[in-house]
Amino acid sequence: MDTNANTTTKTSANPAATGRRSLLGGAAALGLASAAFGSTAHAAGAPSRSRTKTGRFQGKSVLITGATSGIGRAAAMAFAAEGAHVGFCGRRAALGRQVEREIRDAGGEATYIQADVRIAAQVQSFVDRVASRYGGIDVAFNNAGIGGGKLPHEMSVEEWDDIQATNARGVFLAIKYEIPHMLRAQRGVIICTSSSAAEQARPNGAAYTASKRAVQGMVKSAALAYGPKGIRLNALLPGTTDTPFVRPPGIPDAEWAMYKQAWGPLNVDGLERMADAEEIARAVLGLASDDFPYMTGASVTVDGGSTTGRKMIQPSGT
C-alpha cells in the first residue's frame, strides 16, 4: 500500500476526507487565493538528480514499501541516484511501473513489485524477491501507510482496523520478513516511517496517531533485539510534506502554492513551511548511511519545528 502520494500504498477514494489529505481540507476556509501571503511557493533546494558511478549506496540493495509516490518515491529516486539497487512495492501498478521506468531511464537500477503490506504472503514474497534479485537486503525503508481523519465515535471498526493493519501490522510484517535476510548477513539498517502526529495528536487522529505510536514501539523493541546482531532500526517522524497525500485533488498549482505560503507561518513555528518529499528522503538516506553507525532505537523528528512550538491551527501528519 502506498504511505505517502501518498507515502502509502493505499489511496482513499475520497482523499480530501481521509488521512493527511483531509487534514488540509480546510484550504478554502484559510483562503487559498489570499494575496496577503503572496503567490510564490517555497523553492527548497532539491537533491541532485544526476546519476553517479559512485555513491554512498553504490551496489547496495535497498527495499522500500510504499514507493509509488510521495516520500517513498522520492526516497527510491534518491537511493538509486546514490548507486543503490532499489526494490520497491505499492498497490498501484501503473504508478509503480512509472517510477521504475524513471529510475532506469536516469541510469539507475530499480524493480517494482506489486504488493499490499496488509497481506503477509505478499509482503514475504516481495521481500524475498528483492533479496534474491539483489543479493540480500542492506537497507529497508518501511514507509507504506494510510491516514484517517475521524473522531473515534464516528469511525467504523473497519476503518480503524484498516489503518492499524496498514500502518502498524504492515511495518511488523516488513520487519518480520526482512530480518532473516539481515541476520544471515549479520548487518543491515531498517528505517520505519512514523509521523510527527505520533508526538502531536489531533482530535480526529486517534487511529492514525495510535498506529504511528505503534511503529515507534516496534522500532525500540526490535532495535534492542537485533542490535547485537549488527542490525540498526530507527523511526522517522516527518512533518507535513507536500505530496498528493496532503494536497486535495483538483487544486491548480498556483493556488496550491499560495495556500502553502499561507499554511506554513500558521502551522510550523520553526521553518514556517511544508517539507518537500525530497527533503524527507534526504533524512532517510542519512539515517541509512554509515554516517550514523551508533544510532539505533531512535525516533528522529523531521518536521521543521512544528512539534517544538505551539501553532498548528490545522491538524497535520506527514
N, C-alpha and C positions, 0 to 999 in steps of 0.2 A: 504494500500500500504506500502510495507516495504521500511524508510529513511535510510537507513544506514545499506544492506550487507555490504548489504547496510542498513543504518538505515531506509530504506524506504520500503514501501510495493509494490513499483513498480520497476522493473528492466528493463533497456533498452535492446533491442535485440542486440545492439551494445555497450556494456558497455564502451569500450575504447573511444567511440565518444561522450558520454554524461556525464553530472554530474561530480562529483568529480573524477570518473574514468578517464574521458577524461583529467582532469587536470594533470594527471600523464602520459599521453600518450606519452610524450617525453622521456620515460625511456631509449630508445636506444640511443638517442642523448646525454643524460647525461652520458652514459657509464655504463650500468648495470654491466658489468664484470670488471670494473676498480679496479684493485688490490690496487690502492693507498688509497682506503678508507677501505680496509680490508673486510673480509667475515663474520664477526660475528655480528648478529643483536643485538640491544639493549635488554638487559634482564631486562625489567621493572618488579618489583615485582607485581604479580597479587594477588588480594584478595583471601583469603582462600575459597576453595570450600566446606569445611566441613560444614555439617548441624548442627545447634544448636537448642536445645529445647527452648531457649530464644534468643531474639534478639531485635534490635531497632524497628522492624516492626512485632513483633510476633502477629499473629491473625489479622493484618490489611489487608484491601482489597486494592490492587494496580492494576490499569488499565494501560496498555501500548499499544499504537498504533505503528505499525511497529517494531515488536519484533521477526521476524523470523530469523534475522541475525544481525550482526554488533553491534552497540551501543545498540539498543533495546534489542537484545538477551542477551547481557552482563548484562543489567540492570535487565531483567527478572530473570536471574540466581542469581544475587546478592540480589535482593529483597527476592526471595524465600529462599536463604541461611540465611537471617535475620529473617525468620519466617513468611513472608507475604504470603497471598493468592493472586496469580497473575493471572489476566485475561488479555490476550493479543490477538491482531489481526494482520493480514497481509494477503496479497493476495495469497501467495504461501503455499498451504495447506500441501504439503509434508514436507517442512521445519518447518512449524508451529507445526505439529504433532511430529516432531523430537525433537524440543525444549521442548514441553510439556512432552514428554517421558523422556528426560534427567533430567528435574527438578524433576519429580516424582520418577524416579529411584534413585535419590540422596536423597530422603526423603522429598522433598518439595511438595507444592501444587500449581498447575497451570492448567489453562484451555485455550486452543487455540480456537478462533472463527474466521473463515474466514470472512474478511470484507475489503472493499475498501473505504478508507477515502474520496474519491471524491463523494460518493453516500450517501446522507443524510439518507435514510431509513436504510442502512446497518450500518452506524455509530450509529444511535439511537438504533437499535436492539442490537448491540454489547455492548454498554454502559449499556443498561437496563438489558441485560442478566448477565453481570458481577455483577452489583449491586444486582440483585435478587439472584444470586448464593452465593455471599459472604456477603450479608447483608449490602450493601451500597458501597460507594467508599471513602476511606480515602485519597488515593494518586492517581493522574493521571499523567502519563508521555506521553505527546502528541509529539511523536517522528517521526512519519511517514513523509517521504518526498522524493523527487527526485531531480536530478540535471539537468543542461542543459548548454552545453558549446558552444554557437554560438554567433557570432556578431548579433546585433539587425536586421540588414537588411537581414541577411542570415537565420534568424529563422522564421519558419512558424507561422501563427497565432495560429494554433492548438497546436504547441509545447509550445508557450508562455502560452496559456490557460491551458494546462495540468500541467505545473509547478505551476501556480498560484492556480489551483484547488486542487492540492495535498498539496502543502506546506503551503498555506495561508488559502484557504477555508477549507481544511481538519482540520486544527487546530481550525478554527472557529466552525466547526460542532462538533468537540470533546468537546470543551468548552461549547457549547450550550446545549449539552445533559448531560454533567457531572454536571454542576452547579445545576440543580434542586435537584439531589440526595444529594449534599453537603449542599444546603440550608436547606433541611429537617433535616440534622444532625447538622447544624449550625457550621460546621467545614470542613476543607479539604485543601489539598495542590495540586496545579497544576503546573507542570513544562513543558515548551514547548521548543522544540529544534529549536533554530535559527541557527546561524553559525557565525564563525569568518569572513566569507565573507560578512556579513552584515556591518562590520566595515572596511573591506579592499577589496574593489571591484576590479574586473579584467575586461579587455576589452571585454571578451567573456562571462561575467557572469551577464548581465543585468537582465535577467529573474530570475535567482536564487537569486541574491542579493536583488532584489525588493521583492521577496516572503519572504525572511528571515527578511527583514526590517519590513514587514507587521506583522510578528509574534511578533516582539518586540513591535510594536504599539498596537496590541491587548492585549498583556500582561499588558502593562502600564495602558490602559483604564480599563481592567477587574479588575486589582488589586485595582483601586480606587472604582469601582462599588461594589465589593464583600468583600473588607477588613472589613467593618463594620459588615459583616455577619459571620466573622470568617474564611474566605477563603483566603489563600495566593496564589499568582501566580508569578512565576519568569520565565525568559527566560534563557536558557543555550546556550552559544555560543562556541561549540567545535572547535578546530583547526583540521588540517588534521589528520585523525585517520586511523590506519592500519586495514582496513576492506575490504571485497570484493567490497565495494562501490568505493574505490580508487585504488585497485590493479587490473591492467589489467589482463584479463584471460590468462592462459597458461604459465605464468612465473614460473619457478621452484622455490621452496622455497629458495634454496641457492642464486640464482640470485636476488630474491626479497630482501633478507636480505642485500645483497651487495648494492643494489640500495638505500635502506633506509638509509644505512650508509652514502652514498654519498649525498642523498637528504637533510638530516637533517641539517648539517652545512651550506648548501647553502640557506636554506629556513626559518629556525627558529632561530632567533637571540638568544633567551634565552636558552632553553634546547637543541637545536640543534638536535632534533629528532622528529619523529612522535609520536603521542599518541597511546596507546593501548586502545582497546574498554573498557577493564576493568577499566582503569584509568578514563575514562569519566563516566562510570557507578558509580564509587565511588563519583564523584561530584554530580550526580543525587541523590544518596541516602543521601548525606549530606544535600542537599537543601530540600529534602523531610522530613528530620528528625526534631526532636524537638530542634536540636542544633541552628536553625536559626528562632526562633519564631517571630522576629521583621523584617525579611526581606521579602519584597513584592514589586512587580513592578520593580524588578532589572533585568539587563542584565549581567549575570555572564560569563565572558570570561575564557575559559579553553583551551588555545592554545599554551602553552609552551613559550609564549612571542613573537609569530610571528607577532601579530599586534602592538606590542610595538616597534619593530625595523624597519629596512628599507630593509631587504633582500626580500625573496620571488621572486626568478628569474622565478619560475613557479607558475601559479595561484593555489590556494588551497581553498578547502572548508572543511567541517567537515569530 
